[in-house]
Amino acid sequence: MHHLSKDMQACIYECLRCYQTCIGMASQHCLEQGGKHVEPEHFRLMLACAEICRTSAHFMLIGTPHHKHTCRECAEICSECADSCERIGDMQACVDQCRRCAEQCRVMAA
C-alpha cells in the first residue's frame, strides 16, 4: 500500500466518520423525527454528504490524485450539510462532524 501522509490519514478518518454520522443520522434520527428533518432538500443533502465523504475516502485510499477534486467538493457539501443540520436543530453531532470533515478536506484539496 502506498504511504499515506498524516494529513491524508486524518482526512480519510474524518471522511469515514462523517459518512457514518450522516447516513446514521439520516436513517436513525431524521426518518424517525419526520417533519423538517425529512424535507427533500435537507434529506438529499445528508445523503449526498455521506456519499461524497465515502467517495473522497475511497479516492485517497486507492491513491488517485483525483482525490483533490473530490475533497474540494466534499468540503463544500459538508459545510452545506452542517449549516442545514444546524438550522433544523437537534443534530449537533452531524454539525460538528461535517465541520471537522470539511476542514480536513480543505487541507487535502489545497
C-alpha positions as a Markdown table, in Angstrom:
| # | Residue | x | y | z |
|---|---|---|---|---|
| 1 | Met | 0.0 | 0.0 | 0.0 |
| 2 | His | 1.2 | 3.5 | -0.8 |
| 3 | His | 2.4 | 5.7 | 2.0 |
| 4 | Leu | -0.4 | 7.9 | 3.4 |
| 5 | Ser | 0.7 | 11.3 | 4.9 |
| 6 | Lys | -0.6 | 12.2 | 8.3 |
| 7 | Asp | -2.9 | 14.8 | 6.7 |
| 8 | Met | -4.3 | 12.2 | 4.4 |
| 9 | Gln | -4.8 | 9.7 | 7.2 |
| 10 | Ala | -6.6 | 12.3 | 9.2 |
| 11 | Cys | -8.8 | 13.2 | 6.2 |
| 12 | Ile | -9.7 | 9.6 | 5.5 |
| 13 | Tyr | -10.6 | 9.2 | 9.2 |
| 14 | Glu | -12.9 | 12.3 | 9.2 |
| 15 | Cys | -14.5 | 11.4 | 5.9 |
| 16 | Leu | -15.4 | 7.9 | 7.1 |
| 17 | Arg | -16.6 | 9.2 | 10.4 |
| 18 | Cys | -18.7 | 11.8 | 8.5 |
| 19 | Tyr | -20.1 | 9.1 | 6.2 |
| 20 | Gln | -21.1 | 7.0 | 9.2 |
| 21 | Thr | -22.6 | 10.0 | 11.1 |
| 22 | Cys | -24.6 | 11.4 | 8.1 |
| 23 | Ile | -26.0 | 8.1 | 7.0 |
| 24 | Gly | -26.7 | 7.1 | 10.6 |
| 25 | Met | -28.4 | 10.4 | 11.5 |
| 26 | Ala | -30.4 | 10.4 | 8.3 |
| 27 | Ser | -31.7 | 6.9 | 8.7 |
| 28 | Gln | -31.9 | 6.6 | 12.5 |
| 29 | His | -32.7 | 10.2 | 13.6 |
| 30 | Cys | -34.2 | 12.2 | 10.7 |
| 31 | Leu | -36.6 | 9.5 | 9.4 |
| 32 | Glu | -37.8 | 8.9 | 13.0 |
| 33 | Gln | -38.3 | 12.7 | 13.7 |
| 34 | Gly | -40.1 | 13.4 | 10.5 |
| 35 | Gly | -41.1 | 17.0 | 9.7 |
| 36 | Lys | -38.3 | 19.3 | 8.7 |
| 37 | His | -35.8 | 16.5 | 9.3 |
| 38 | Val | -37.1 | 14.7 | 6.2 |
| 39 | Glu | -37.8 | 17.7 | 3.9 |
| 40 | Pro | -36.3 | 16.6 | 0.5 |
| 41 | Glu | -33.6 | 19.3 | 0.2 |
| 42 | His | -32.2 | 18.5 | 3.7 |
| 43 | Phe | -32.5 | 14.8 | 3.4 |
| 44 | Arg | -30.9 | 14.6 | 0.0 |
| 45 | Leu | -28.1 | 16.9 | 1.2 |
| 46 | Met | -27.4 | 14.4 | 4.1 |
| 47 | Leu | -27.3 | 11.5 | 1.7 |
| 48 | Ala | -25.1 | 13.4 | -0.8 |
| 49 | Cys | -22.8 | 14.4 | 2.1 |
| 50 | Ala | -22.5 | 10.8 | 3.2 |
| 51 | Glu | -21.7 | 9.6 | -0.4 |
| 52 | Ile | -19.1 | 12.3 | -1.2 |
| 53 | Cys | -17.4 | 11.5 | 2.1 |
| 54 | Arg | -17.2 | 7.8 | 1.3 |
| 55 | Thr | -16.0 | 8.6 | -2.3 |
| 56 | Ser | -13.3 | 11.0 | -1.1 |
| 57 | Ala | -12.0 | 8.5 | 1.5 |
| 58 | His | -12.0 | 5.8 | -1.3 |
| 59 | Phe | -10.1 | 8.0 | -3.7 |
| 60 | Met | -7.5 | 8.8 | -1.1 |
| 61 | Leu | -7.2 | 5.1 | -0.1 |
| 62 | Ile | -6.6 | 4.0 | -3.7 |
| 63 | Gly | -4.1 | 6.7 | -4.2 |
| 64 | Thr | -5.5 | 8.6 | -7.2 |
| 65 | Pro | -4.6 | 12.3 | -7.5 |
| 66 | His | -8.2 | 13.0 | -8.3 |
| 67 | His | -8.8 | 13.0 | -4.5 |
| 68 | Lys | -8.1 | 16.7 | -4.6 |
| 69 | His | -11.3 | 17.3 | -6.7 |
| 70 | Thr | -13.5 | 15.0 | -4.6 |
| 71 | Cys | -12.1 | 16.6 | -1.4 |
| 72 | Arg | -12.8 | 20.1 | -2.7 |
| 73 | Glu | -16.4 | 19.1 | -3.4 |
| 74 | Cys | -16.6 | 17.2 | -0.1 |
| 75 | Ala | -15.6 | 20.3 | 1.9 |
| 76 | Glu | -18.3 | 22.3 | 0.1 |
| 77 | Ile | -21.1 | 19.7 | 0.6 |
| 78 | Cys | -20.1 | 19.0 | 4.3 |
| 79 | Ser | -20.3 | 22.8 | 5.0 |
| 80 | Glu | -23.7 | 23.0 | 3.4 |
| 81 | Cys | -24.8 | 19.9 | 5.3 |
| 82 | Ala | -23.5 | 21.3 | 8.6 |
| 83 | Asp | -25.5 | 24.6 | 8.0 |
| 84 | Ser | -28.6 | 22.7 | 7.1 |
| 85 | Cys | -28.4 | 20.4 | 10.2 |
| 86 | Glu | -27.7 | 23.4 | 12.4 |
| 87 | Arg | -30.8 | 25.3 | 11.0 |
| 88 | Ile | -33.0 | 22.2 | 11.7 |
| 89 | Gly | -31.6 | 21.7 | 15.2 |
| 90 | Asp | -31.2 | 18.7 | 17.4 |
| 91 | Met | -28.4 | 17.4 | 15.1 |
| 92 | Gln | -25.2 | 18.7 | 16.8 |
| 93 | Ala | -23.2 | 15.5 | 16.2 |
| 94 | Cys | -23.8 | 15.9 | 12.5 |
| 95 | Val | -23.0 | 19.6 | 12.5 |
| 96 | Asp | -19.7 | 19.0 | 14.4 |
| 97 | Gln | -18.6 | 16.0 | 12.3 |
| 98 | Cys | -19.4 | 17.7 | 9.0 |
| 99 | Arg | -17.4 | 20.8 | 10.0 |
| 100 | Arg | -14.4 | 18.6 | 11.1 |
| 101 | Cys | -14.6 | 16.8 | 7.7 |
| 102 | Ala | -14.9 | 20.0 | 5.7 |
| 103 | Glu | -11.8 | 21.4 | 7.4 |
| 104 | Gln | -9.7 | 18.2 | 6.7 |
| 105 | Cys | -10.9 | 18.1 | 3.1 |
| 106 | Arg | -9.9 | 21.7 | 2.6 |
| 107 | Val | -6.4 | 20.8 | 3.6 |
| 108 | Met | -6.3 | 17.8 | 1.2 |
| 109 | Ala | -7.8 | 19.9 | -1.7 |
| 110 | Ala | -5.1 | 22.6 | -1.3 |
